[in-house]
Amino acid sequence: MPRITKPLSDAEIKRSKPKEKAYKLGDGQGLFIVIRPNGTKFFRFDYSLDSKRKSMSFGVYPDISLKEARMQREATKQLIKQGIDPIRNKKSHDITTFENVTEKWLEIMKSEWKEVTYVKAKSVITNNTYPYLGTKPMKDIKRTDILDLIKIMEKKGTIESANRLLNYIERIYKYAVTYNIVEHNIIADIDKRNAIKKPTVKHFPAILKKEDIKVLMKDIQSYGTSFRSDISTVYALQLAPYVFLRPFNLRNLTWDEVDLENALLDIPAEKMKTGTAFVLPLCDKAIDILKQIMPYSYGDGTFVFPSPTSKIKPISENTLNQALMRLGYKNTMTTHGFRAMFSTNAHDYIKEHGMHSDIIESCLAHIESNKVKSAYSRDSKMRYIDEKRELIKWWDKWIINL
């Protein structure tokens, strides 16, 4: 007998408090409300059509009441009975909503940007605008609506992302003006210098001292048993110190970039910040970790560390940083910090491993800053490969000997 979900009440929704991770409360028949860590609450509706699972947004609470969300659910169910996809139907009825216009603009930019740029831009836009403005016609959006988004991001401390978001929205409005969707680019009237706080320049927190790294490694190893967590987070956190990739490349790592036979990671140019293909040798410990995660994610989807909610998505941008915070490393260690941890100690122990700075920088996928030197170097992803293997072996042993 199918489980019957108890219907929600307005009082229950109002009482719901944000948690460390987003969670949902079900109303039944596919309708539920999502409560995000920033306090935003919005309705979603899950349904099946043509043997495919789909999900659509009904809007932000309390702008959309529980009663209105239920009415949308019933109307949507009628469309599904007729074999009509409600998402496509919604888009075809109002092509001027912020989400529809943005998706068209993103489609154009996808062919112009590197994949890493496109993925980051889409993430910043969709996560910070769609829950608030997605279903709103662009002509009805006011400057204060945009500034409210910026204030929300400033409260979260994501000032740099807020700056980027404002630039993206301005370009979206220019696109909308070009194609007569709106008459005026409202972002042009915003004084950006005063609208957004200036970000404080700071380095990513990182643990660098030998004795502190020893404790960190023990904490990482115990994360899976100390905290309730998904398997992707556990193994991604374990792998991070041995490959010290940029956070984007670590969480978006795919199985076709993993060569266990030759003990290599081979990441294409379009996914690298530098725009250059990158190869990193794998130490024995890294290979062991990848083999442990393989039964859980290989063959199910593209990603080595898939999201616990969808095999076709990677773990989220803040997953590993939140894991480090749970371990007690708030403001002292981040995922990006593993790069500084490797770089600092590899440079400090050059006499021990015998590899010069160029080899260390190559392992970090850093581009040569000396233009003359760079011009005469053969920029190949396999450059220094033997030296990099030796340095990675040394790093593996250095961590073990802690």
N, C-alpha and C positions, 0 to 999 in steps of 0.2 A: 504494500500500500504506500503510495507516495507521501512524503512528508509535507504537512500543511504548514506554511509560514504564517505566523501571527501578524496581522496587519499592523503597520506603524501608526503612531499618533503624533500630532504636532508637538505635544509635550515631550515625547521621547526624543524627537529630532532636536528640539531646543536644548535638552539636557545633555546630548552627546558632545563629548569633549574631544579635541584633537589629541592624537597619540603620536608616538615616534614615527610610525608608518601609517599610510592611508589604510582605512578599513571601511567596510560597508555594512549597512543595516537593511535587511530585506523587508519588502512590503508584500511580496508574493506575486506570482504570475509574471516573473521576469523583471519586476520593478524593484529598484533598490536605490539607496542614497549613499554616496561616497563622502566620507569625512577625511579631508586631507590634513597633514601636519600643520599647515598654516591656518587652519580653521575654516577653510572654504568647504561648503556642503553643496553637492549638486546631484541631481537625479540622473540615473542611467537605466536603460531598458535592454535586457538581453533577449535575443530571439533566434530562432533557427529558420533558415529559408534555403531550399535546394540543398539540404543536408550540410549546410554550413552554419557555424555559430557566428553570430554578429552582435554588435552592441552599439547603441546610439545614446547621445545625451539629450535630456529633456530640459536642461537649464539649471541655473543656480538657485538654491533655496536661500532666503525666502522670496526672491523675485518670482519664482515659480512655487506656488503653494503645493502642499501634498494633494489637495483636491484636484488642482490643475494637472499635476503629474499623472494622477490616476485617469483623468479624462484623456490625456495624451496616450496613455497605455491602451485604453479601450479602442481609441481611433486607430492606433497603430496595429492592433491585433486584427482589426477589420481589413486593413490593407494587406496584411500577411495572408489572411484567408483567401484573398483574391489573387494571391501570387505576386503582389506588388512589393518590391523592396522599399521599405519606408525611408531608408537613408537616401536612396536615389530619388525617391519621390519628393523628399524634403528639399533636396538640392535643386531639382528641376523647377520647383515652385518659387524659389527665391534665390536667384543666382547672385544677389547683391549682398548677401550676408558677409560679415567679416571673414568667416571661415572659408566660404566658397571662393571669395576673391583672393584670399591668401594662398589657398591651395593651387589656384591657377598661376599665381606669381611664383610660388615655390617650384612648380613644374618647369617653368621657364628657367629658373636659376639652377635647377638640377643639372642641366646640360652645360652650364657655365662654370659652376663651382667644382672643386674637388669634393669627393665623397665625404671626407671628414668635415669640411666646412658646411656642406648641405645638412648632414645629420645634426651637427651642433646647432645650426640656425633653426632648423625645424623643431628641435627639442625646446629651445628657448621660447620660440613663438607659441607653439601649441600648448606647452605647459603653463604659460603665464598669461595667455590671452583668450584661448578658446573657452575655458570655463566661465569667463566673465562677458566676453564680447562675441563669441563664436556665432551665435544665432541671431545677432543683432544686425539689421541692415546698416551698411556703412554710412549712409546718409543721415542716420539717426544717432551716430556716435558723436559725442562732444569731446572737446579738449580735456575737460575735467575727467572724463572716463579714462582717457589715456594716462593722465597724471595720477589717477587713483591706482592704476596698475603699477606705476613706477614707485609710488609710496609703499605698496605692499612688498615689492622686491627689496626696497631699501630697508624695511623692517627685518627682512630675512637676512640682510647683510650681503646680498648679491648685487652690489652696486655696479660692478663691471658688466654683468649680464643685463642690468637695467639700461645701461648706456647703449649696449648693442641692440637691445630690443627696440629702443626708441628709433635707432637708425633703420632697423628693419621695417618698422611700421611706417616710417617716412617714405621708404622706397615702395612699400605696398600702396600707399596713398598716391604716389606719383603714377604708379601703374593704373590705379583706379581712375585718376583724372584723365590719363591718356585715352582710356577706353570709355569715357563718358559715364562711368559708374557713379562718380561724385563730381561735383562742380569745383570743389576747392580742396587743396591739401591742408588739412587743419594742423598738421605737425609743423608746417612752415611758420605758424603763429606762436609756437612754443619757444621760449628762450631756454635752450638746452643747458647753457652754462649755469643757470639758476634753478632749473627744474630738477637736476640730478646732483646729488652731493659728489664732490670729488673723491674718488677712491683713494684710500690710504695705501701707498706702495709698501708691500710687505712680502717677505719670503714665505714659501709654504713651510709650515712647521715640520720638523724632521728630527728624529733621534739619531745621533751621530756617534755617541761614545760607546766604546766596546761593552762596558758593563751594562749599559742601558739597553743595547741591542740584544744582549743575551736574555734579559727579562722579556723584552718584546717578543722574541722568537718563541719563548715558552708560552707566552700568553696567546699568540696566534695559533700555536699547535693545540691549545686547549679550548679554542673558541667554540668548536662544534659540540663539545660536551658541556661547556659552561653556560651556553646560551641556546635557546631554541632558534634555529636558523635553517634556511634552505641550503641544499648541498652546493649550489653554485657559489654562494658567498663564502662558505667554509674553504673550498678549494682555491678560489680566486685570491683570497686573503693569504693562503699558504704559498701560492705561486709568486705573488707580488715581489717579495724580497729577492727572488732568484732571477727575475727577468727585468725588474725595474723599468717597465714600459710606461709611457705616458698613460694616465688613467683611461683616456678614450680608447687607446689601442688594446689595453688589457681587457676591459669589459666587452669590447667589440671583437675580440679575438675569435676567429672562425677555424673550423677544423681543417679547411684547405690551406691555412697558413701554418699548420703544424706538421712538421716532417720528423716523425719519431725515428724513422730509419736512419736518417743522417743527422739527427739531434740538432735540429734547426727550427727557428721561427722565421718565416719568409713572408713579410708584410708588403703588399703592393704600394706603389708611390701614391696613389689616390687616397690612401687611408693615413698617410703620414703627414705630420705638420710641416715637414721640410719639403714635401713634394718629391722625395726621392725614395725609391724602394729600399727596404731595410731587412737585413738578415742578422739574426742574433743566435749564436750557438746556445744549446741547452745543456746545463749540467745534469748530473745523474739524479739529483733531488728533484729538479724541475720535471724531468721525464717521468719520474715515479709519480709525482702529483698529477700530471696529465693522464697517465694510465689509470689512476684511481677515479678521475672524473669521467673518463671515456664511457664506461657502461651506462652512465646517467644521461649523457648528452649526445654522444656520437650516433649519428643516424636518425635522431629524433628531430633535428633541425640544423641550422647553420652554425650556431654559436657554441663555443666551448663552455661558456658560462651563461646559459639561458635564464631569462627571468622566471621566477617561480609561477608566474601567472600566464606566461605564454612562451612556447618553445621558439617562436619566430622573432622574439625580441631578446636583447641581452639584458643583463642586470642593469638597474638604473644608475644614473650618474653619481648618486650620493650613497649607494649601498655600502661600499667598502669604507668610506669615511665614517658612516654611521656605525659600522662594525667596530672600527678602531675607537670610536667614542664610547661604545658599550664596554670595551675593554679597559677604559679609564684613560684614554690618550687624547681627550679633548684639548685642543690648542697646543698639543705637543707632537702629534704625528698625523700625517695624511697619506693617502695613497701616492700622491706625487712625491711625498717625502722619502720614499724608498729609492728614488733616483739620487737624491742628495746623500742618502746613507751610503749607497754604493760609491758614488763619485768621491766623496770626502775621504773614505777609508782606502779606496783604490789609489788615490793620490798620496795619502799619508804613508802607504806601505809600498811605494814604487821600488825601493831598494830590495824589498822582499820578493815581489813577483817579477821584477825586471822589465815591465812593460811601460813604455813612455806615455805621456799624456794623450797623444793622438789616438792611441788604442783605446784608452778609457773613454774619450769623447765619442769614438766610433761606436762603442757598445751602447752609448746613450742616444745614438742617432742625432748627434749634434753636427751641424754644418760648420766647416772650416771658416772662421771669421777673417783670417788673413786672405785678402782677395788675390794677392800675388801667388801665395802658396797654393790656394785653392785652384787657381787657373792652371797650374802645372801638375796638379794631382789627377790621376785617373779615377774619376768618381764612379765606382762600381760597387754594387751591394756586396760583392765578395771580397772587396779590398780588406786587407788585414785579417782575413778569416781565420788563418792559423793562429795568429797572435791573439785574436779575440777568444778562440777556444781555450788557449792556455790561461788567459786572464779569468775566464768564467770558471774554469776548473779550480783556480786558486781561490776565487771568491766562495765557491761551494765549500772547500776545505776550511777556509777562514771562518765561515759561519759554524761549521761542524765543531771546530776547535774552541768555539766560545764556551 
